[in-house]
Amino acid sequence: LKLFAKEKTLLLTGQTEEDLEKLKPIYCLVMGVSKDIDVSLTDTIMVCAYYPKTQQASILSIPRDTFIGDSRYSAGGTDKVNSVYASNGNDPEATLKEVEELTGLEINNYALIDTDALVNLVDEIGGVYFDVPINMKYDSRKQNLHINLKKGYQLIDGDKAEQLLRFRKNNDGTGYPAEYGSDDYGRMRTQREFITETIKQTLKLKNVTKLNDLVKIIFDNVDTNLDVNEVLKYVPAAVEFDIANIKSTALPGASERIGPQSLWFFLHDEVETEEIIDEMFLFNEKNEGNIS
């Protein structure tokens, strides 16, 4: 089936096996923006990488409250990584620069995702089967957000996908349990696991012939510096991808109150971050370079 899918997508993209051998690892900073408040904040930030020759992929979540300021003693709200976008005139390049400094990676590419991109993609592939970890019930008139999901394995359509990925806490203040990953840690884990399942179900044979259209759906709802024609070149390699080859985690560190206002920040551990970057990204790139 994978062989058929690969041949089909090679024809669709007008490429050959030789063209696939020339594909280089691709990195992208993926950001989801909250536009339901007065300020646009990038509350979802992920470093994603795909290595076509070794068929490896990596996803690293960056906590929205990650401290990126110069001094912990004077830390204020604009020293959080999720505020960089708005503080620089809604410029995604500014956040890209900060994340490159945090990780030491040369990412270069960014994708600012609109909610419609997620909803349309999930609906286009017929929904995604996913095990919702807890009961989720939250309502906000200000955000025009209503979340009502039951725990358990179920088919998630586009509307439910938005609810799932935006959930933080219930109306009564409860949320993800500590063993799963409380507050934003639980939210980031759910996001990574849902993305993994979406990839798995997108690569089913029934969706393979739609891949060109699916990529275009995303690009119609994304602010990015990536070229859609360049991304389409990776489709014939991607159809052979096995989600077991995805490594995913969150930036290591701990939350702490700092600054004159005693605000909560996430302080990343530089030593552990370097180890994770080496294991999840640089190691994979080195392996790519060793393949003839």
C-alpha positions in Angstrom: 0.0 0.0 0.0 2.8 2.4 0.8 4.5 1.6 -2.5 1.3 2.4 -4.3 0.9 5.6 -2.3 4.5 6.7 -3.1 4.1 6.0 -6.8 0.8 7.9 -6.8 2.2 11.0 -5.1 5.4 11.0 -7.2 3.1 11.3 -10.2 1.0 14.0 -8.5 4.0 16.1 -7.7 5.9 15.4 -10.9 9.0 14.0 -9.1 11.3 11.0 -9.4 13.1 8.8 -6.8 16.2 10.8 -7.6 14.4 14.0 -6.5 13.6 12.4 -3.2 17.2 11.7 -2.5 17.9 15.4 -2.7 15.4 16.4 0.0 17.0 18.0 3.1 15.7 18.0 6.7 13.0 20.6 7.1 12.5 22.6 10.3 9.5 24.8 11.2 8.3 26.8 14.2 4.6 26.2 14.4 2.5 28.8 16.3 -1.1 29.0 17.2 -2.5 32.4 18.0 -5.2 33.3 20.5 -7.2 36.1 18.9 -10.1 36.0 21.3 -8.6 38.7 23.6 -7.4 42.2 23.0 -3.8 41.1 22.4 -2.7 38.4 19.9 -0.6 35.9 21.9 1.1 32.8 20.5 -0.1 30.4 23.2 0.9 27.3 21.2 4.5 27.1 20.1 6.2 24.0 18.7 9.5 23.3 17.0 8.9 20.7 14.4 11.4 18.8 12.2 11.1 16.1 9.5 14.1 14.1 8.3 13.0 12.4 5.0 16.0 10.1 4.5 15.8 8.5 7.9 12.0 9.0 8.2 12.3 10.6 11.7 10.4 13.5 13.1 10.6 15.6 16.2 8.2 17.9 18.0 9.3 20.1 20.9 6.6 22.2 22.8 7.7 25.6 24.1 5.7 26.6 27.2 3.9 29.9 26.6 5.3 31.4 29.8 8.9 30.7 29.0 11.2 33.5 30.2 13.1 35.2 27.4 14.1 38.4 29.1 17.5 39.8 30.1 17.0 39.9 33.9 14.9 37.8 36.2 14.8 40.7 38.7 13.0 43.1 36.3 10.9 40.4 34.5 7.5 41.6 33.3 4.7 40.3 31.1 6.5 41.1 27.8 9.4 38.8 28.9 7.2 35.8 28.1 7.8 34.0 24.8 4.1 34.1 23.9 4.0 37.9 24.1 6.9 38.4 21.6 4.6 38.2 18.6 2.3 41.0 19.7 5.1 43.1 21.2 6.8 43.2 17.8 3.8 44.3 15.7 2.5 40.7 15.1 5.8 39.7 13.5 6.3 35.9 13.6 10.0 36.4 12.7 10.5 37.9 16.2 9.2 34.8 17.9 11.3 32.6 15.5 14.4 34.5 16.6 13.7 34.0 20.3 13.0 30.3 19.9 16.2 29.8 17.9 18.1 31.4 20.8 16.4 29.2 23.3 17.1 26.0 21.4 20.3 26.8 19.5 18.7 25.5 16.4 18.7 27.2 13.0 14.9 26.7 12.3 14.5 29.4 9.6 10.8 28.6 8.8 7.6 29.5 10.6 3.9 28.8 10.3 1.3 30.9 12.1 -1.7 28.6 12.2 -5.3 29.9 12.0 -8.0 27.9 13.8 -9.7 27.3 10.5 -6.7 25.4 9.2 -7.1 22.8 11.9 -10.9 22.6 11.6 -10.8 22.2 7.8 -8.0 19.7 7.8 -9.6 17.4 10.4 -13.0 17.6 8.6 -11.4 16.9 5.2 -9.9 13.6 6.4 -13.2 12.5 8.0 -12.2 13.3 11.6 -9.5 11.8 13.9 -10.1 9.0 16.4 -8.5 10.1 19.7 -8.6 9.1 23.4 -9.7 12.2 25.2 -7.8 12.0 28.6 -10.4 13.7 30.9 -13.9 15.2 30.9 -13.7 18.7 29.6 -16.3 21.4 30.3 -15.5 25.1 29.9 -17.5 28.1 28.8 -16.3 31.7 28.1 -18.6 34.4 26.6 -15.6 36.7 26.2 -13.7 34.2 24.2 -16.8 32.8 22.5 -15.5 29.4 23.5 -17.6 26.5 24.6 -15.9 23.2 25.4 -17.9 20.1 26.2 -16.0 16.8 25.6 -16.4 13.4 27.4 -13.4 11.3 28.4 -12.7 8.3 26.2 -11.8 7.1 22.7 -14.0 8.8 20.1 -14.1 10.4 16.6 -13.1 14.1 16.8 -14.3 16.4 14.1 -13.0 19.8 13.4 -15.1 21.6 16.0 -14.2 19.1 18.7 -10.5 19.3 17.7 -10.5 23.1 18.4 -12.2 22.4 21.8 -9.7 19.7 22.7 -6.6 21.7 21.8 -7.7 24.9 23.5 -8.8 23.3 26.8 -6.8 24.2 30.0 -9.3 24.0 32.9 -12.9 23.2 33.6 -15.5 25.7 34.8 -15.0 24.4 38.4 -11.2 25.0 38.2 -10.2 21.4 37.9 -8.0 20.3 35.0 -5.4 17.7 33.9 -4.2 15.5 36.7 -0.6 15.8 37.8 0.4 12.4 36.6 -0.8 13.4 33.1 0.8 16.8 33.2 -1.1 19.7 34.9 -2.2 23.0 33.4 -0.2 23.9 30.3 1.9 20.8 30.5 -1.2 18.7 30.1 -2.4 20.9 27.3 0.9 20.6 25.4 0.9 16.9 25.8 -2.6 16.6 24.4 -1.6 18.8 21.5 1.4 16.7 20.6 -0.5 13.4 20.9 -3.4 14.7 18.8 -1.0 15.9 16.1 0.6 12.5 16.1 -2.8 10.8 15.6 -3.7 13.3 12.9 -0.5 12.5 11.0 -1.2 8.8 11.4 -4.8 9.0 10.1 -3.9 11.5 7.3 -1.4 9.0 5.9 -4.1 6.3 5.5 -4.5 5.2 1.9 -7.9 6.8 1.5 -6.3 10.2 2.2 -3.1 9.8 0.2 -4.5 11.1 -3.1 -5.8 14.1 -1.2 -2.4 15.1 0.2 -1.8 17.9 -2.3 -5.2 19.3 -1.5 -4.6 18.9 2.2 -1.4 20.8 2.0 -3.1 23.6 0.1 -5.9 23.7 2.7 -3.3 24.4 5.4 -1.6 27.1 3.3 -4.8 28.9 2.7 -5.1 29.4 6.5 -1.5 29.9 7.4 0.9 32.9 7.6 4.2 31.3 6.6 7.5 31.9 4.9 7.5 28.4 3.5 6.8 27.9 -0.2 3.9 25.5 -0.8 5.6 24.1 -3.9 8.7 23.2 -1.8 6.6 21.6 0.9 4.7 19.5 -1.7 8.1 17.9 -2.8 8.1 16.1 0.6 4.7 14.4 0.1 6.0 11.3 -1.6 8.5 10.8 1.2 6.0 11.5 3.9 3.6 8.8 2.8 6.1 6.2 3.9 6.3 7.8 7.4 5.7 5.7 10.5 4.4 7.7 13.5 6.5 5.4 15.8 9.4 7.5 14.5 8.1 10.7 16.1 10.0 12.0 19.1 8.1 14.5 21.2 8.5 16.3 24.5 8.4 19.8 26.1 11.2 22.2 26.8 12.6 21.1 30.2 12.5 23.4 33.2 10.2 24.6 36.0 7.8 27.4 36.8 8.7 30.1 39.3 7.5 33.5 40.4 10.0 36.2 39.5 10.2 39.9 38.8 8.8 43.0 40.7 5.2 41.8 40.0 6.0 38.2 41.1 4.6 36.8 37.9 4.7 33.1 37.0 7.3 32.3 34.4 8.7 29.0 33.0 12.5 28.9 33.4 14.0 26.5 31.0 17.0 24.3 32.1 19.8 25.1 29.7 21.8 21.9 30.3 18.8 19.6 29.9 17.6 21.7 26.9 21.0 21.1 25.2 20.7 17.4 25.8 17.2 17.2 24.4 18.1 19.2 21.3 21.1 17.0 20.6 19.0 13.8 21.0 15.9 14.9 19.1 17.2 17.2 16.4 21.0 17.2 15.9 21.4 13.5 16.2 18.8 12.9 13.6 20.4 15.5 11.3 23.8 13.8 11.7 22.2 10.5 10.7 20.7 12.0 7.6 24.1 13.2 6.5 25.5 9.7 6.9 23.1 8.2 4.4 24.5 7.8 0.9 
